[in-house]
Amino acid sequence: MNAASFPILITGAGQRVGLYCTERLLDAQQPVIISYRQERESIAHLRERGAIALQADFSDEAGILAFIDQLKGHCSGLRAIVHNASQWLAETPGEEVDVFRQLFTVHMLAPYLINLHCSDLLLQSEQADIVHVSDDVVRKGSANRPAYCASKAGLESLTLSFAARLAPRIKVNTIAPALLMFNEDDDEAYRTKALAKSALGIEPGPQAFYQSLRYVLDTPYITGTTLTLNGGRHLK
Ligand SMILES: NC(=O)c1ccc[n+]([C@@H]2O[C@H](COP(=O)([O-])OP(=O)(O)OC[C@H]3O[C@@H](n4cnc5c(N)ncnc54)[C@H](OP(=O)(O)O)[C@@H]3O)[C@@H](O)[C@H]2O)c1
């Protein structure tokens, strides 16, 4: 990456993995545009560091299209799009349809529409990538969160279709992490159980994701693939 490149768009970068990646890309002099829903101190900090931060809610088609319009007013090209925004929702009895719709919209409809409407921005860049952030749970399904799992599986399918459609100018790949970092309210029992699910047994942190992102962005010969980042969960 060099200072002259077009910005990388990372969605949902106000906290955790997206925030970490934005900071590291800015460290590397890579311009970044982020989307966020909630104003936080981190957003002001990223703005001070030179990131463009656009408020966006991908809960419905109108919010997604409004974001695309806003984005086009802020850049004439993009180096990459990282579809990181996500909701880790479980279905609650009586709310299944609403939860399914929310997950479908943030994990599939938003990436789908942004890819369709912003591929022209990516085509301005000599190197161009779309990165879909999925979840290792897609490999085996989820008894507790079938809607979350299905919407991430749909996102992985979009990787195959967009990779075929946009080759050879735009590479399209998935990164599928298992546990990267716990949520603050995860209790000890949950943490112990989650760590025991992988062969490596660690909480790798967002830096492991950033390494994967760099690999995907910097490697010219991969498209339509899923990079698994799961500490050997498939071995247990
Ligand atoms: N963390 C892990 O251990 C782990 C494990 C497996 C997969 N992943 C995947 O890795 C990615 C990053 O994980 P994370 O834990 O850092 O994610 P996260 O904090 O749960 O979510 C990232 C951001 O998505 C934004 N977002 C949620 N719904 C949105 C909507 N409707 N419209 C616009 N933005 C929305 C939120 O913005 P606001 O905060 O501004 O509301 C949030 O900050 C996600 O795609 C996740 O599925 C993470």
PDBQT file of the ligand as one rigid body, heavy atoms in Angstrom, charges set to zero:
ROOT
HETATM    1  N1  LIG A 301     -15.329 -10.471  17.225  1.00  0.00    +0.000 N 
HETATM    2  C1  LIG A 301     -15.212 -11.770  16.968  1.00  0.00    +0.000 C 
HETATM    3  O1  LIG A 301     -14.695 -12.553  17.779  1.00  0.00    +0.000 OA
HETATM    4  C2  LIG A 301     -15.722 -12.287  15.634  1.00  0.00    +0.000 A 
HETATM    5  C3  LIG A 301     -15.858 -13.668  15.423  1.00  0.00    +0.000 A 
HETATM    6  C4  LIG A 301     -16.318 -14.121  14.197  1.00  0.00    +0.000 A 
HETATM    7  C5  LIG A 301     -16.638 -13.219  13.189  1.00  0.00    +0.000 A 
HETATM    8  N2  LIG A 301     -16.498 -11.890  13.423  1.00  0.00    +0.000 N 
HETATM    9  C6  LIG A 301     -16.852 -10.939  12.358  1.00  0.00    +0.000 C 
HETATM   10  O2  LIG A 301     -15.828  -9.959  12.282  1.00  0.00    +0.000 OA
HETATM   11  C7  LIG A 301     -16.408  -8.672  12.035  1.00  0.00    +0.000 C 
HETATM   12  C8  LIG A 301     -15.960  -7.701  13.125  1.00  0.00    +0.000 C 
HETATM   13  O3  LIG A 301     -16.356  -8.206  14.391  1.00  0.00    +0.000 OA
HETATM   14  P1  LIG A 301     -16.637  -7.219  15.614  1.00  0.00    +0.000 P 
HETATM   15  O4  LIG A 301     -16.848  -8.070  16.789  1.00  0.00    +0.000 OA
HETATM   16  O5  LIG A 301     -15.622  -6.148  15.622  1.00  0.00    +0.000 OA
HETATM   17  O6  LIG A 301     -18.047  -6.586  15.138  1.00  0.00    +0.000 OA
HETATM   18  P2  LIG A 301     -19.085  -5.738  16.011  1.00  0.00    +0.000 P 
HETATM   19  O7  LIG A 301     -18.360  -4.882  16.954  1.00  0.00    +0.000 OA
HETATM   20  O8  LIG A 301     -20.139  -6.661  16.562  1.00  0.00    +0.000 OA
HETATM   21  O9  LIG A 301     -19.829  -4.903  14.895  1.00  0.00    +0.000 OA
HETATM   22  C9  LIG A 301     -19.141  -4.021  14.047  1.00  0.00    +0.000 C 
HETATM   23  C10 LIG A 301     -19.976  -2.809  13.777  1.00  0.00    +0.000 C 
HETATM   24  O10 LIG A 301     -21.072  -3.106  12.923  1.00  0.00    +0.000 OA
HETATM   25  C11 LIG A 301     -21.904  -1.959  12.993  1.00  0.00    +0.000 C 
HETATM   26  N3  LIG A 301     -23.282  -2.286  12.629  1.00  0.00    +0.000 N 
HETATM   27  C12 LIG A 301     -24.075  -3.228  13.176  1.00  0.00    +0.000 A 
HETATM   28  N4  LIG A 301     -25.300  -3.188  12.605  1.00  0.00    +0.000 NA
HETATM   29  C13 LIG A 301     -25.262  -2.188  11.698  1.00  0.00    +0.000 A 
HETATM   30  C14 LIG A 301     -26.228  -1.643  10.818  1.00  0.00    +0.000 A 
HETATM   31  N5  LIG A 301     -27.483  -2.097  10.758  1.00  0.00    +0.000 N 
HETATM   32  N6  LIG A 301     -25.857  -0.613  10.028  1.00  0.00    +0.000 NA
HETATM   33  C15 LIG A 301     -24.606  -0.119  10.079  1.00  0.00    +0.000 A 
HETATM   34  N7  LIG A 301     -23.638  -0.585  10.908  1.00  0.00    +0.000 NA
HETATM   35  C16 LIG A 301     -23.985  -1.611  11.700  1.00  0.00    +0.000 A 
HETATM   36  C17 LIG A 301     -21.857  -1.493  14.449  1.00  0.00    +0.000 C 
HETATM   37  O11 LIG A 301     -21.802  -0.085  14.444  1.00  0.00    +0.000 OA
HETATM   38  P3  LIG A 301     -22.170   0.804  15.740  1.00  0.00    +0.000 P 
HETATM   39  O12 LIG A 301     -21.324   0.269  16.847  1.00  0.00    +0.000 OA
HETATM   40  O13 LIG A 301     -21.784   2.184  15.329  1.00  0.00    +0.000 OA
HETATM   41  O14 LIG A 301     -23.618   0.593  15.998  1.00  0.00    +0.000 OA
HETATM   42  C18 LIG A 301     -20.592  -2.156  14.992  1.00  0.00    +0.000 C 
HETATM   43  O15 LIG A 301     -19.684  -1.257  15.543  1.00  0.00    +0.000 OA
HETATM   44  C19 LIG A 301     -17.927  -8.877  11.951  1.00  0.00    +0.000 C 
HETATM   45  O16 LIG A 301     -18.329  -8.981  10.616  1.00  0.00    +0.000 OA
HETATM   46  C20 LIG A 301     -18.132 -10.181  12.688  1.00  0.00    +0.000 C 
HETATM   47  O17 LIG A 301     -19.280 -10.888  12.243  1.00  0.00    +0.000 OA
HETATM   48  C21 LIG A 301     -16.058 -11.411  14.611  1.00  0.00    +0.000 A 
ENDROOT
TORSDOF 0
